[in-house]
Amino acid sequence: MRFLDDSEAAVLAAVAALAEGNPFLTERVEAEQQALGETFVATGPVWHAEADLAGLHPNLDTLRAIVEELAPRLRDRLVRGAKARREELVHYEGLVRHLLYMRYEGCFLALILRAEAGEPTTRRVAEYRAFARDLAHFCDLPKVTLPASSSAPHLFAWGYQIRRAFHHTFRQIYGGSMAAARLRAAVWQSIFTHDAQRYRRALWDRMSDVPTLITGASGTGKELVARAIGLSRYVPFDARSQCFTQDFASSFHAVNLSALSPTLIESELFGHRRGAFTGAVEDRVGWLEACGAHGTVFLDEIGDLDPGVQVKLLRVLQSRGFQRIGETEERRFEGKIIAATHRDLDAEMEAGRFRPDFYYRLCADRIETPSLHEQLAGAPEELGRLLPILAQRIAGDEEGPALAAEAEHWIRQHLGEDYAWPGNVRELEQCVRNVLVRGAYVPPRPSRASGEDLAALLVEGRLSADELVRRYCTQVYARVGSYEETARRLGLDRRTVKAKIDPERLAALREDA
């Protein structure tokens, strides 16, 4: 008996790819089209939060119906003795995982919404028994050994992690531009790596060993990226108690390093013993100790960290060991480190303010957040998508739409599409507040260009590659006054030139001309 016909094989491979793939990459669209055939509905390559999650994607219900029909049919053939190649069995397992995820997605989402309402998520999950029965029905087959079978508790925890990762990435990182889509895809890879099958098999309990470094200008959403990663970590499921072992919502600990002195930073991170310093009136557990094996410590503005504390954190990253202030007892950090900075760490290392050995321990996984200018340069209509979100947050549901329309009209009339938004989304939000209060927004006045000569900076090696491109694009554009001509002279794409223009430097160059 033949296990698959040609059309079924194509659908099975596509569904398996969807089960293991990155939902924010454009490859998802290709896999959906292959799985759905003529019933596929084209919706564009960028999946983002423009509408309510329910009913957002018209292909999901069709895909669910196909999976629900195909999985029992293939199981029946295996039970009746159909011979399947190893690759076909691997794809069959992917189909089953996708089926189970779709069936129990509502259970996982309910837990997420419970956490957002401030309720614990470590209570008994009644749906697990049905999940385990469904898994056994499709995978515990007579005379068939599936090549990559996983236990029910592990797959239940994996499905819960997938749903949390999608929820937090989809909901916290806004934007319909390709720059925003690439950022969401990069966040997904930070959680599951580029090979989700290998992650599910062997890496789910090892990713705490890989720190994540988030770089980007102020106001580009670095903490949102950190939260999406930290709140999406794997949480084991205990089959005996039928509970998840940790409440994910309380496992993310953010520390703003630029707001604390070195002593307070050490106390916050490592903890201290009573009497270790003035004001230490009782023992304190630091975040590294409180984090837990499946938690995350987010170190914001790592570029401002004192070199002495860098040495101590370097030891944590190398050996996982640390001591409370005033103690000699060795303790072990079990969680994950995520760090962020707006500073150019290459320049900071060259200036001797940031240790290279510390940097190379941090940069195993690096994400760069795009500026608002980069997002709008690739998709000018994105302004009309972001403003309603900000306006609703500022003025509420009733007045939000009108405020968004008023702000967009003012921006297009007075700032134009070429305004670079040096303060990024934070500046855009304050612009909306200004329009609400004053009916207008006055951008910060650009500072005059420094007298530093570009050639001298090049000779001295004091510019990063990105800063060099920005300065050169700005200088040529200031001279020729055209994106097209600047792009032609530099051999770059027009959109790249537009995204790289530094508005403050441009204004200063024009003022000095």
Secondary structure, 3 states (H helix, E strand, C coil): CECCCHHHHHHHHHHHHHHHCCCCCCHHHHHHHHHHHHHCCCCCCCCCCCCCCCCCCCHHHHHHHHHHHHHHHHHHHHHCCCECCHHHHHHHHHHHHHHHHHHHHHHHHHHHHHHHCCCCCCCECCCHHHHHHHHHHHHCECCECCCCCCCHHHHHHHHHHHHHHHHHHHHHCCCCCHHHHHHHHHHHHHHHCCCHHHHHHHHCCCHHHCCEEEECCCCCCHHHHHHHHHCCCCCCEECCCCEECCCHHHCEEEEEHHHCCHHHHHHHHHEECCCCCCCCCCCEECHHHHCCCCCEEEEECHHHCCHHHHHHHHHHHHHCEECCECCCCCEECCCEEEEEECCCHHHHHHCCCCCHHHHHHHCCEEEECCCHHHHHHHCCCHHHHHHHHHHHHHHHHHHHHHHHHHHHHHHHHHCCCCCCCCCHHHHHHHHHHHHHHHCCCCCCCCCCCCCCCHHHHHHHCCCCHHHHHHHHHHHHHHHHCCHHHHHHHHCCCHHHHHHHCCHHHHHHHHHHC
